[in-house]
Amino acid sequence: MNIIKIVILLLITVESSYGEAIPASKLFQAEKTEDVKLSPDAKYFVIKRREVNRTVLTLTSTETLDEYEIIHFPTNKNNQLKGVVWLDKQSLLVRYSYSYGFGSSDSYSILKIKVNEGVPTATPKHIKARGYVVDPLANTENKVLFALLTDADNANKYSLVYMNHDQLSSGSSKHAIRFSKNTPKAAVFISNNRGKDIMAVKLEGANAEIYYKRSQFDGWKRTGHLPLNDNYFLPVGFIDDEYLAVLSNKDSDTVVLREFSLVDSRLGKILASHPSYDIVSAETDSDSQSVKWVRYFERNKLVTRYFDSKDQKAKRMITKALPGKQFVFLSQLENSQFEILYSFSSSSPGKYYLFDRKNLTAGLIGEARPELKGYKFSSSEVIRVAVSDGIDVEATITYPSVPPNGVLLVNPHGGPIGVRDYDQFQPELQYYASRGYTVLQVNYRGSTGYGRKFLDAGRGELGKVIEQDINKVVDHLFKSAKFKHVCAMGSSYGAYSSVMLAIFRPQRYSCVAASFGIYDLPLLFNYRNLDKASGMIKATENVVGKMRPELWDLSPLYKLEELQAPLLIVAGVKDPVASIEHSNRLRYRARQLGKTEQSLFYKSAGHGHYSWFGDRHEAVSTSQFFERILGLSTTWKTKEILVEESTTLADGFSDGTFLPEDPSKAIKHYRKAANLGDARSQFVLAQNLERGVKADTLLKQAVGLYIQSSETGYHKASYRLGELYADRFGLNNLLLSYKYYKIAWEQGNDFAALETAKMQCLSRGAQRNFQSCLKIIDSEIKAYKSKTKRRPKYDRQIRQTLASILWQAQLSSEENRELQTVLGRLVKIDSFDVSLDERVSGAFENSQPEYWNGQTLEHSTTLKLRRGLIFGVAFNFLSNSEQAVKQDQIVYNYRWIKPGSADRSGKDIEEYIGISHHKGFHKLTYTISDNSELRPGDWTLELQTLDGKPLYSKTFTLE
Amino acid sequence: MKPHSIRSFFLLTLLGLLLSACATKINTIKSNTSHRLNDSEGYLLLGLDANESLQSLALTGKKHVMFTSEDLKYGSNYLLAKLPAGDYRIERVRINKYSGFKLLGDVWDIEVVEGNISYGGNVRVNPNGPRYPIELINHSSGALEYIEQYHPGILTSHKLRYSGQGEDKFFKLVRGELNK
């Protein structure tokens, strides 16, 4: 007998033996690796990787494992890369979303891949066609099966066509090939067997009709009407010409995989089932007319049951190599040597492997959360507890990964119908487990996955059977474990449940944290006057039962007198599911009754947070709430944790984005972090001192903090010191200014590099060193051009630096030429020998340099000073070169001198490089944009050529 | 899609002009000074959450009345007014001279009860939003906080009651009127 060995490379991660509190900033963030997909020919796989400021798609050769970046997207809250699929072996379909105002929309592009000397590159082409890809037809190049949106107002809005990539890009369906004659328009098309078998689901009122077609040469056939009632029904794939495999729970308690006759629309024999759990997904193979696998959750873990002996063998081997882990194959190609394997568990964020079926090896190719390497995570244990005659519930206990603090957190899930807990990595669980908490999660009656009877047993049982189940499990736990305190913590329905648990058992629960919850059940029926018309009431009745007097007695709001535990209420002001009205009522009533209460109403959250910062802030606030209420020891907190908690809380109150602005709370927390040596907090505190916001306006104190922050390496603090010492705010010490600009530059501040260069050119605070100055600026331009420094407005900053030097430095002709050469690397200079004609001067309606409709608001040099005033001069520029053409770019220097600058230097001058075209029109204007610029007096505009020849001067008197 | 209870109109019809002309302008109560109710009068309290300023909000019923643009500013605010007690219906919301919504059905009904402050709901107007362009939302706790802060004197001598769709016991709860 052959002994088959598996060599697993890098499968087992060496875990650290220590346990420590995991920072919230590490836990609450997006996964770094996603969407690992094998190409149809298995030669490459694509990975989506998140980096600090961008998301990257890479392509890796399965042969060499060399990884190449093929495209990247800047990280932007308004635009996000969502997903990627292979269209064929040389094309990828990329989906990204962009937000606008109150909504968002999805957009698609095709990436064409070219390989040159082994290095792949990709060219994107936006898709204008509206609809979705039914089947990429991955083994056929340049052709997809596409559901084309043809009638957006109709339920059956799609037509099925073949389109090539150019047609997808242009959106033109004129030459798209209809899938086949008599293809119905449908609500949804489902493809099976690489596009050979198609199902179309048509909606006719409350019924669904399935049309199906097998292979391109058969006509469409249709089943009878299927009533869309409470039964679950999901087509999976064809078994043969007469039968579909479907998932359904009609005539059974659990969802099973069974035959469905296409001839008489009847359900047939059961193909696969589990006595206790719903089958959640399956795959069939119509070529072999068999079931390939089915999946279900058993004791919260995902289980795949394979029916092919080769798959069963592979599963056994992987299970042995990855004990305690769940796994799925992400890419299953026909007869492919390679597969992408994804493994995960409650104590392991996901890992991706390239599994070689031929050599039985697996190599690690990506980790979902590489930044968490080195931290010890808690595993979860699943127990079954009898809650009623013949009824058990499954529950998960996650024990702490550090010495326990004696607190049990009872954490009911949301829903309550059709939701459940799983054995998978949960950042929130690990946050609390790494701080000493034991966390209990119960799949109470109403949870999904345990059959219809179990699911329905939770309907209408809010505040009744559901909380009884949870308390029964807690009772069970208490038989074998002791806890000093028990708290309830939950979100959505879990929030309701947490408050009710504490109301029902005041002796048991010492505190409650309730997030995004509902607390007034009758309010679900009378929140919006149009809910009846929209079907919302019916949906509510499906969970809560009909509106009835009992619901007031089952609402935490109306029973709050009985609550003894302190309460933390977290809510999202924009919550469309559990409206803020629920939390506002609860808060009002709690305060009226004098309950110990704290509330956090997040301005930019809905039914949960839209940003990771919100999750972090909530976690820190909640854990501090528990510590305060229960008097828990915090001596275990490291400096890193203390700083993180203080800065997170401070940031939440600092600018009014997340929570109502509260400068004193923000400063209190920043001060804590600053005292612990956090450089950013020292900087922010210094800024507040400078501005005198809720603190004494003591510049010296501010400078002291900036210095501390600078010494800790915070470049913004060093830069600010450079500014303060440069005679802008009365400190007037150019030597120190130069010193701090240099330090800021060394710490990575690009703007400081330019300031350092300028001071060297102008011998301000430093010995004149023109060559060094030029070298620095040249280097910054090169970095900007090579895209390593693409900060917005950086090119403007470079130009302003050069303009200042041209105006203020005493340059020799040679130096002037060298400077122009450097400027020429940033700005195209066709001519600097310029002359100009003034067209008009005065006040204008806008500051756009090349727009003027012939109207000047005031044609005068004496103007009324007001905020929003735009004034200046409009010119026609000319190049003095005889060969000049209209497109030639001519470059000059100009500056605005504000009132009070007697020596024409210093902070009251703004210097610029001006760019126009030969025979071009250009306005040079100044805008009084804020109150600090309301300075009456003379404002002067001066122009000179790049080599210092004066061109023009005009003074405006603003009164 | 809008439900049948909301109809858009885009023309300034003669009928619309006539209807507007018949409606009495409501003077909202802005200060906490005493505004004694006459016999058979009550207070109407409506919230307004609008993403643009409106021209008018008309109610039919015991009397045909109208809130006008000076009270219907963009943002969130409350409208408190004295009206004859009786049944009213929010009938029409005019965005500007040329467009608005006609509201149909009893889902827009509000009762003004004699001697009480009747809270009908918050009129939420967002013509281009993802949900319905106009809704009546129950934000009783916000209404209570508003009255407590800006009209405590009125609240001292008049009960705040919920007058919108369905039954809501929140105001009774905070007054301690619910039976144990």
Boltz contact constraints between the chains, C-beta under 6 A:
constraints:
  - contact:
      token1: [A, 102]
      token2: [B, 129]
      max_distance: 6.0
  - contact:
      token1: [A, 103]
      token2: [B, 130]
      max_distance: 6.0
  - contact:
      token1: [A, 525]
      token2: [B, 166]
      max_distance: 6.0
  - contact:
      token1: [A, 526]
      token2: [B, 138]
      max_distance: 6.0
  - contact:
      token1: [A, 526]
      token2: [B, 165]
      max_distance: 6.0
  - contact:
      token1: [A, 526]
      token2: [B, 166]
      max_distance: 6.0
  - contact:
      token1: [A, 526]
      token2: [B, 168]
      max_distance: 6.0
  - contact:
      token1: [A, 527]
      token2: [B, 138]
      max_distance: 6.0
  - contact:
      token1: [A, 528]
      token2: [B, 135]
      max_distance: 6.0
  - contact:
      token1: [A, 528]
      token2: [B, 137]
      max_distance: 6.0
  - contact:
      token1: [A, 529]
      token2: [B, 107]
      max_distance: 6.0
  - contact:
      token1: [A, 529]
      token2: [B, 136]
      max_distance: 6.0
  - contact:
      token1: [A, 529]
      token2: [B, 165]
      max_distance: 6.0
  - contact:
      token1: [A, 530]
      token2: [B, 3]
      max_distance: 6.0
  - contact:
      token1: [A, 530]
      token2: [B, 132]
      max_distance: 6.0
  - contact:
      token1: [A, 530]
      token2: [B, 135]
      max_distance: 6.0
  - contact:
      token1: [A, 533]
      token2: [B, 3]
      max_distance: 6.0
  - contact:
      token1: [A, 581]
      token2: [B, 139]
      max_distance: 6.0
  - contact:
      token1: [A, 584]
      token2: [B, 141]
      max_distance: 6.0
  - contact:
      token1: [A, 585]
      token2: [B, 141]
      max_distance: 6.0
  - contact:
      token1: [A, 585]
      token2: [B, 170]
      max_distance: 6.0
  - contact:
      token1: [A, 588]
      token2: [B, 141]
      max_distance: 6.0
